[in-house]
Amino acid sequence: MVEKMTSLTQGGVYLEKLDPIKSGEIGKIRPVVLLTTSIILEVQPEIIFICPLSSQSYSELAALHVKLPPRDQLKKTSFALVEHCRSITIKRLHFPRIAQLTEEELSLIVLRLQRIIKI
């Protein structure tokens, strides 16, 4: 596990198995963006915080989505579905990393997340 953990990066895109799902949750094996900060990743946590990606965005939630162009092994234009961010076990991730977001893209996801939790 240590070998795999050293390859984890904040803003890294990995494949993840999101099943089983409940109600309106997003499921199946899909790319996700790792949002956990590098400082926490250094201690090799069992739980990480992710944002699922999809090739579709719906207009009623577009203000929460971040459009990501294809790169590396992320072959399609994707959307970070911020309303589906959640904590998951590291065991759900598939290695290796398939892409890396820019600092600007990562910041946009965090800003959209703040729209959901702003007090």
C-alpha positions as CSV (number, residue, x, y, z in Angstrom):
1,M,0.0,0.0,0.0
2,V,2.8,2.5,0.8
3,E,4.1,2.2,-2.8
4,K,0.7,3.2,-4.1
5,M,0.1,6.0,-1.6
6,T,3.3,7.8,-2.5
7,S,1.8,8.4,-6.0
8,L,-1.2,10.2,-4.6
9,T,-1.4,13.9,-5.4
10,Q,-4.0,16.5,-4.6
11,G,-5.7,17.4,-7.9
12,G,-4.8,14.0,-9.3
13,V,-7.4,12.2,-11.3
14,Y,-7.8,8.5,-10.5
15,L,-10.4,5.8,-11.4
16,E,-12.6,4.8,-8.5
17,K,-15.4,2.3,-7.9
18,L,-18.2,4.4,-6.4
19,D,-20.7,1.5,-6.1
20,P,-22.7,0.6,-4.2
21,I,-24.8,3.7,-4.4
22,K,-27.9,4.9,-2.6
23,S,-30.7,7.2,-4.0
24,G,-29.4,9.9,-6.2
25,E,-25.7,9.3,-5.7
26,I,-23.4,8.9,-8.7
27,G,-22.0,5.5,-9.1
28,K,-20.0,3.0,-11.3
29,I,-16.2,3.1,-12.0
30,R,-15.4,6.7,-13.0
31,P,-12.7,9.2,-12.7
32,V,-12.5,11.3,-9.6
33,V,-10.3,14.2,-8.5
34,L,-8.5,13.8,-5.2
35,L,-9.1,16.9,-3.0
36,T,-7.4,15.8,0.2
37,T,-4.5,18.2,0.9
38,S,-0.9,17.0,0.4
39,I,-0.1,17.3,4.1
40,I,-2.8,14.8,5.0
41,L,-1.8,12.5,2.1
42,E,1.8,12.3,3.6
43,V,0.4,10.4,6.6
44,Q,-1.3,7.9,4.3
45,P,-4.9,8.2,5.5
46,E,-7.4,5.4,5.1
47,I,-10.1,8.0,4.1
48,I,-9.7,10.6,1.4
49,F,-12.0,13.4,0.0
50,I,-12.8,13.2,-3.7
51,C,-14.9,14.9,-6.4
52,P,-16.4,12.6,-9.1
53,L,-16.2,13.5,-12.8
54,S,-18.8,12.9,-15.5
55,S,-19.0,13.5,-19.2
56,Q,-22.3,15.3,-18.6
57,S,-23.4,18.4,-16.8
58,Y,-26.9,19.4,-16.2
59,S,-28.0,23.1,-16.6
60,E,-29.8,23.3,-13.2
61,L,-26.5,22.4,-11.5
62,A,-24.0,24.1,-13.9
63,A,-23.1,26.7,-11.3
64,L,-21.5,23.9,-9.2
65,H,-19.7,22.1,-12.1
66,V,-16.1,22.7,-13.3
67,K,-15.4,21.9,-17.0
68,L,-12.2,20.0,-17.5
69,P,-10.7,19.5,-21.0
70,P,-9.2,16.1,-22.0
71,R,-5.5,15.4,-21.1
72,D,-3.3,12.4,-20.5
73,Q,-5.5,9.4,-20.0
74,L,-8.7,11.5,-19.4
75,K,-9.9,11.2,-22.9
76,K,-13.2,13.2,-22.8
77,T,-14.2,16.6,-21.7
78,S,-15.4,16.1,-18.2
79,F,-17.2,18.0,-15.5
80,A,-16.3,17.9,-11.8
81,L,-19.6,17.3,-10.1
82,V,-19.0,19.2,-6.9
83,E,-22.4,18.4,-5.4
84,H,-21.3,14.7,-5.3
85,C,-18.0,15.4,-3.3
86,R,-17.5,12.9,-0.5
87,S,-15.1,10.9,1.6
88,I,-14.2,7.4,0.6
89,T,-11.8,4.7,1.5
90,I,-8.4,4.7,-0.3
91,K,-9.2,1.1,-1.2
92,R,-11.7,2.2,-3.8
93,L,-9.0,3.9,-5.9
94,H,-7.5,2.3,-9.0
95,F,-3.8,3.1,-9.8
96,P,-2.0,4.7,-11.5
97,R,-3.1,8.4,-11.7
98,I,-4.7,9.1,-15.1
99,A,-4.4,12.9,-15.2
100,Q,-3.5,15.9,-13.0
101,L,-5.6,19.1,-12.6
102,T,-4.0,22.5,-12.7
103,E,-3.9,24.7,-9.6
104,E,-6.5,27.0,-11.2
105,E,-8.9,24.0,-11.9
106,L,-8.5,22.7,-8.3
107,S,-9.2,26.2,-7.0
108,L,-12.4,26.4,-9.0
109,I,-13.6,23.1,-7.5
110,V,-12.9,24.4,-4.0
111,L,-14.8,27.7,-4.8
112,R,-17.8,25.7,-6.0
113,L,-17.7,23.5,-2.9
114,Q,-17.8,26.7,-0.8
115,R,-21.0,27.6,-2.6
116,I,-22.6,24.5,-1.1
117,I,-21.3,24.9,2.4
118,K,-21.3,28.7,2.8
119,I,-22.9,29.9,6.0
